[in-house]
Amino acid sequence: MDSYIDSMITTYDRGGLSRRQLVAALTGLAAFASLGTKAKAQDDSESMFQATELNHIALSVTDIPRSRDFYVKHLGLKVTRDGTNNCFLNCGPHFLALFKARQAGLNHYCYTIKDYTADSAVQTLKAAGFEPRRAENRVYFDDPDGLEVQVSAPNR
């Protein structure tokens, strides 16, 4: 996680991210870190899910080609799917998703969950009092600050 934070700060220092984008990305990481702290205080049997890794981050961007070109040029990400309203870029086994929006910021972030199935994730979240949103095999819910979290199986 430290290398990701360093990368985000370097990108910000070089003008590649706005302050708002940096804050949104760091907020997502802070949420991730707080989940880790809470998980240490509980044993695994008390956790709703067992996150095994940060799967991907999705950003809302105002200009898909400009953002795509930035991540390709400055971070060496590889375009896997490019469209008018979205672009997906590989970063090792993970990816960055860019979605066209009026305002830039964090769209959502996703964790790979051990033994994930969409049906069981929805049931688990509902039982814990969340209002999950399902789109095919993807399941989303809000963290305490309203940031959208996705849970998923590993990327294939």
SVG drawing of the C-alpha trace seen along z (x, -y; Angstrom):
<svg xmlns="http://www.w3.org/2000/svg" viewBox="-31 -20 38 40">
<polyline fill="none" stroke="black" stroke-width="0.4" points="0.0,0.0 2.9,-2.4 4.1,-2.2 0.6,-3.0 0.5,-6.1 3.9,-7.2 2.9,-6.8 -0.3,-8.8 1.6,-11.6 4.3,-11.7 1.5,-11.8 -0.1,-14.7 3.2,-16.5 3.8,-16.2 0.3,-17.7 -1.2,-14.4 -3.9,-14.4 -6.0,-17.2 -6.1,-17.7 -9.7,-16.4 -8.5,-13.2 -5.7,-12.7 -8.0,-13.1 -10.5,-10.7 -7.9,-8.1 -6.4,-8.5 -9.8,-8.4 -10.4,-5.0 -7.1,-3.7 -7.9,-5.1 -11.1,-3.2 -9.2,-0.1 -6.7,-0.7 -9.5,-1.1 -11.0,2.2 -7.6,3.8 -7.4,2.3 -10.9,3.4 -10.1,6.9 -7.1,7.2 -9.4,6.4 -11.7,9.2 -11.0,12.7 -11.9,13.8 -15.1,15.5 -16.5,12.1 -15.8,10.5 -18.4,10.3 -15.9,11.0 -12.2,11.9 -10.6,9.4 -7.5,10.9 -6.4,7.9 -7.4,4.6 -8.8,5.8 -9.2,2.5 -9.9,-1.2 -12.4,-3.0 -12.1,-6.7 -14.6,-9.2 -12.8,-11.4 -13.9,-14.3 -11.8,-13.3 -11.3,-9.6 -8.6,-9.9 -6.6,-12.4 -6.7,-10.2 -6.0,-7.1 -3.0,-8.6 -1.7,-9.9 -1.8,-6.4 -0.3,-4.8 2.5,-7.4 3.4,-8.0 2.6,-4.6 3.0,-2.2 -0.6,-0.8 -1.8,1.2 -5.2,0.5 -7.4,3.6 -10.7,2.0 -11.2,-1.5 -14.6,-3.1 -16.3,-6.5 -17.5,-6.4 -15.0,-4.1 -11.5,-2.6 -9.9,0.3 -6.1,0.4 -4.2,3.4 -1.7,3.0 -0.3,6.5 -3.2,8.8 -5.3,5.7 -6.8,2.9 -7.8,-0.8 -11.2,-1.6 -11.9,-5.1 -15.5,-6.2 -16.6,-9.4 -18.3,-11.9 -18.9,-15.6 -16.7,-15.8 -13.5,-13.9 -13.2,-11.7 -13.3,-8.2 -16.1,-6.2 -15.6,-3.0 -12.9,-0.6 -13.1,3.1 -11.8,5.9 -11.2,9.5 -13.1,11.6 -12.2,15.1 -14.8,17.6 -16.9,14.9 -20.2,15.5 -22.6,12.6 -25.5,14.3 -23.8,14.9 -22.3,11.4 -25.8,9.9 -27.2,12.1 -24.3,11.3 -24.6,7.6 -28.4,7.6 -28.0,9.6 -25.6,7.0 -28.0,4.1 -26.5,2.9 -28.5,2.2 -26.3,3.9 -26.6,3.1 -26.1,5.9 -25.2,5.7 -24.8,9.2 -21.9,10.7 -20.9,7.4 -22.0,6.3 -21.7,2.8 -22.4,1.1 -21.5,-2.2 -18.9,-2.7 -19.8,-4.9 -18.8,-8.0 -20.9,-7.0 -17.9,-5.9 -18.9,-3.0 -17.2,0.3 -17.4,3.3 -16.7,6.9 -15.6,9.5 -14.0,12.8 -10.4,12.6 -9.7,11.2 -9.5,13.9"/>
</svg>
